[in-house]
Amino acid sequence: WRAMAELPGCVGAPLLEIHSRFVTSVTYGERIDIHTTVEEWRGKVFIQHHRVMRGDTLICEGRETRALCVRDEGGKLKAVPVPDFIRSACACA
């Protein structure tokens, strides 16, 4: 996410769509791990896949679609193609 600051006028990647599937519950105070990957790059949007785990137990998983956006001269949000330097930053382990 920090790499997006290098893109002039970037406001981030607003959420366009989300799908979640809950498998089991988790209780306040339990340790969980969240695993996120970019599953697919498209021109101006990307699909992220999330898995929430408690050890080897899947708590929930989901996919979300986001668009990389900047503010135009009028102040409105505008989706722009995702630059290679952002794709590269997201590929780091």
Contacts in CASP RR format, 6 or more apart in sequence:
PFRMAT RR
TARGET T0000
AUTHOR 0000-0000-0000
METHOD contacts of the structure
MODEL  1
WRAMAELPGCVGAPLLEIHSRFVTSVTYGERIDIHTTVEEWRGKVFIQHH
RVMRGDTLICEGRETRALCVRDEGGKLKAVPVPDFIRSACACA
1 12 0 8 1.000
2 89 0 8 1.000
3 85 0 8 1.000
3 86 0 8 1.000
3 89 0 8 1.000
3 90 0 8 1.000
4 10 0 8 1.000
4 12 0 8 1.000
4 13 0 8 1.000
4 68 0 8 1.000
4 86 0 8 1.000
6 85 0 8 1.000
7 68 0 8 1.000
7 70 0 8 1.000
7 80 0 8 1.000
7 83 0 8 1.000
7 86 0 8 1.000
8 70 0 8 1.000
9 70 0 8 1.000
9 71 0 8 1.000
10 68 0 8 1.000
10 69 0 8 1.000
10 70 0 8 1.000
11 69 0 8 1.000
11 70 0 8 1.000
11 71 0 8 1.000
11 77 0 8 1.000
12 68 0 8 1.000
12 69 0 8 1.000
13 46 0 8 1.000
13 66 0 8 1.000
13 67 0 8 1.000
13 68 0 8 1.000
13 69 0 8 1.000
14 66 0 8 1.000
14 67 0 8 1.000
14 69 0 8 1.000
14 77 0 8 1.000
15 64 0 8 1.000
15 65 0 8 1.000
15 66 0 8 1.000
16 45 0 8 1.000
16 64 0 8 1.000
16 65 0 8 1.000
16 66 0 8 1.000
16 67 0 8 1.000
17 64 0 8 1.000
17 65 0 8 1.000
18 62 0 8 1.000
18 63 0 8 1.000
18 64 0 8 1.000
18 65 0 8 1.000
19 62 0 8 1.000
19 63 0 8 1.000
19 64 0 8 1.000
20 60 0 8 1.000
20 61 0 8 1.000
20 62 0 8 1.000
21 60 0 8 1.000
21 61 0 8 1.000
21 62 0 8 1.000
22 59 0 8 1.000
22 60 0 8 1.000
23 58 0 8 1.000
23 59 0 8 1.000
23 60 0 8 1.000
23 61 0 8 1.000
24 57 0 8 1.000
24 58 0 8 1.000
24 59 0 8 1.000
25 59 0 8 1.000
26 32 0 8 1.000
26 52 0 8 1.000
26 54 0 8 1.000
26 59 0 8 1.000
30 54 0 8 1.000
31 54 0 8 1.000
32 52 0 8 1.000
32 53 0 8 1.000
32 54 0 8 1.000
32 59 0 8 1.000
33 52 0 8 1.000
33 53 0 8 1.000
33 54 0 8 1.000
33 55 0 8 1.000
34 50 0 8 1.000
34 51 0 8 1.000
34 52 0 8 1.000
34 53 0 8 1.000
35 50 0 8 1.000
35 51 0 8 1.000
35 52 0 8 1.000
35 53 0 8 1.000
36 48 0 8 1.000
36 49 0 8 1.000
36 50 0 8 1.000
37 48 0 8 1.000
37 49 0 8 1.000
38 46 0 8 1.000
38 47 0 8 1.000
38 48 0 8 1.000
38 49 0 8 1.000
38 87 0 8 1.000
38 90 0 8 1.000
38 91 0 8 1.000
39 47 0 8 1.000
39 48 0 8 1.000
39 49 0 8 1.000
39 63 0 8 1.000
40 46 0 8 1.000
40 47 0 8 1.000
41 82 0 8 1.000
41 87 0 8 1.000
43 81 0 8 1.000
43 82 0 8 1.000
44 67 0 8 1.000
44 68 0 8 1.000
44 79 0 8 1.000
44 80 0 8 1.000
44 81 0 8 1.000
44 82 0 8 1.000
45 65 0 8 1.000
45 66 0 8 1.000
45 67 0 8 1.000
45 68 0 8 1.000
45 79 0 8 1.000
46 65 0 8 1.000
46 66 0 8 1.000
46 68 0 8 1.000
46 82 0 8 1.000
46 90 0 8 1.000
47 63 0 8 1.000
47 64 0 8 1.000
47 65 0 8 1.000
48 63 0 8 1.000
48 64 0 8 1.000
48 66 0 8 1.000
49 61 0 8 1.000
49 62 0 8 1.000
49 63 0 8 1.000
50 61 0 8 1.000
50 62 0 8 1.000
50 63 0 8 1.000
50 64 0 8 1.000
51 58 0 8 1.000
51 60 0 8 1.000
51 61 0 8 1.000
51 62 0 8 1.000
52 58 0 8 1.000
52 59 0 8 1.000
52 60 0 8 1.000
52 61 0 8 1.000
53 59 0 8 1.000
67 79 0 8 1.000
68 79 0 8 1.000
68 80 0 8 1.000
68 81 0 8 1.000
68 82 0 8 1.000
68 86 0 8 1.000
69 77 0 8 1.000
69 78 0 8 1.000
69 79 0 8 1.000
69 80 0 8 1.000
70 77 0 8 1.000
70 78 0 8 1.000
70 80 0 8 1.000
71 77 0 8 1.000
71 78 0 8 1.000
72 78 0 8 1.000
END
